[in-house]
Amino acid sequence: MTSKMTGPKAAAAAAKVLNSSSTGKASKTAAGSALTQSRTRGETTSPSAARAASQVLRDGRTSPASKTAAGSALSQARSKK
């Protein structure tokens, strides 16, 4: 299990994404995962949230806030070792 937590900058970005009415489902999923991990040590990103975060990072149309939140969520996903 990872001991990483979402930092304040990524948590603020995730909150911004969740409050936006124009953000897509994948961005909101990744942001929700990142925000959950901002207060709880030991939480990991679920496989479905990791897929959503990966999709957000690959999409050229997403905002910097969405990419920040997605990157944070993806960095806390379990590795496939």
Contacts in CASP RR format, 6 or more apart in sequence:
PFRMAT RR
TARGET T0000
AUTHOR 0000-0000-0000
METHOD contacts of the structure
MODEL  1
MTSKMTGPKAAAAAAKVLNSSSTGKASKTAAGSALTQSRTRGETTSPSAA
RAASQVLRDGRTSPASKTAAGSALSQARSKK
1 42 0 8 1.000
1 44 0 8 1.000
1 78 0 8 1.000
2 42 0 8 1.000
2 44 0 8 1.000
2 76 0 8 1.000
2 78 0 8 1.000
3 41 0 8 1.000
3 42 0 8 1.000
4 37 0 8 1.000
4 75 0 8 1.000
4 76 0 8 1.000
5 37 0 8 1.000
5 38 0 8 1.000
5 39 0 8 1.000
5 40 0 8 1.000
5 41 0 8 1.000
5 42 0 8 1.000
5 76 0 8 1.000
6 14 0 8 1.000
6 34 0 8 1.000
6 35 0 8 1.000
6 37 0 8 1.000
6 38 0 8 1.000
6 72 0 8 1.000
6 73 0 8 1.000
6 76 0 8 1.000
7 38 0 8 1.000
7 72 0 8 1.000
8 38 0 8 1.000
9 68 0 8 1.000
10 34 0 8 1.000
10 38 0 8 1.000
10 68 0 8 1.000
10 69 0 8 1.000
10 71 0 8 1.000
10 72 0 8 1.000
11 34 0 8 1.000
11 35 0 8 1.000
11 38 0 8 1.000
13 31 0 8 1.000
13 34 0 8 1.000
13 64 0 8 1.000
13 65 0 8 1.000
13 66 0 8 1.000
13 68 0 8 1.000
13 69 0 8 1.000
13 72 0 8 1.000
14 31 0 8 1.000
14 32 0 8 1.000
14 34 0 8 1.000
14 35 0 8 1.000
14 38 0 8 1.000
14 65 0 8 1.000
14 68 0 8 1.000
14 69 0 8 1.000
14 72 0 8 1.000
15 31 0 8 1.000
15 35 0 8 1.000
16 65 0 8 1.000
17 23 0 8 1.000
17 27 0 8 1.000
17 28 0 8 1.000
17 30 0 8 1.000
17 31 0 8 1.000
17 63 0 8 1.000
17 65 0 8 1.000
17 66 0 8 1.000
17 69 0 8 1.000
18 28 0 8 1.000
18 31 0 8 1.000
18 32 0 8 1.000
18 35 0 8 1.000
23 31 0 8 1.000
23 63 0 8 1.000
23 66 0 8 1.000
25 52 0 8 1.000
26 52 0 8 1.000
26 53 0 8 1.000
26 55 0 8 1.000
26 56 0 8 1.000
26 59 0 8 1.000
27 52 0 8 1.000
27 56 0 8 1.000
27 62 0 8 1.000
27 63 0 8 1.000
27 66 0 8 1.000
27 69 0 8 1.000
27 70 0 8 1.000
29 48 0 8 1.000
29 49 0 8 1.000
29 52 0 8 1.000
29 53 0 8 1.000
30 49 0 8 1.000
30 52 0 8 1.000
30 53 0 8 1.000
30 56 0 8 1.000
30 66 0 8 1.000
30 69 0 8 1.000
30 70 0 8 1.000
30 71 0 8 1.000
30 73 0 8 1.000
30 74 0 8 1.000
31 66 0 8 1.000
31 69 0 8 1.000
31 70 0 8 1.000
31 73 0 8 1.000
32 49 0 8 1.000
32 69 0 8 1.000
32 73 0 8 1.000
33 45 0 8 1.000
33 46 0 8 1.000
33 49 0 8 1.000
33 52 0 8 1.000
33 53 0 8 1.000
33 73 0 8 1.000
33 76 0 8 1.000
34 69 0 8 1.000
34 70 0 8 1.000
34 71 0 8 1.000
34 72 0 8 1.000
34 73 0 8 1.000
34 76 0 8 1.000
35 69 0 8 1.000
36 43 0 8 1.000
37 43 0 8 1.000
37 44 0 8 1.000
37 45 0 8 1.000
37 72 0 8 1.000
37 73 0 8 1.000
37 76 0 8 1.000
43 76 0 8 1.000
44 76 0 8 1.000
44 77 0 8 1.000
44 78 0 8 1.000
45 53 0 8 1.000
45 73 0 8 1.000
45 74 0 8 1.000
45 76 0 8 1.000
45 77 0 8 1.000
45 78 0 8 1.000
47 77 0 8 1.000
49 73 0 8 1.000
49 77 0 8 1.000
50 73 0 8 1.000
50 74 0 8 1.000
50 77 0 8 1.000
52 70 0 8 1.000
53 69 0 8 1.000
53 70 0 8 1.000
53 71 0 8 1.000
53 73 0 8 1.000
53 74 0 8 1.000
53 77 0 8 1.000
54 70 0 8 1.000
54 74 0 8 1.000
56 62 0 8 1.000
56 66 0 8 1.000
56 67 0 8 1.000
56 69 0 8 1.000
56 70 0 8 1.000
57 67 0 8 1.000
57 70 0 8 1.000
57 71 0 8 1.000
57 74 0 8 1.000
62 70 0 8 1.000
END
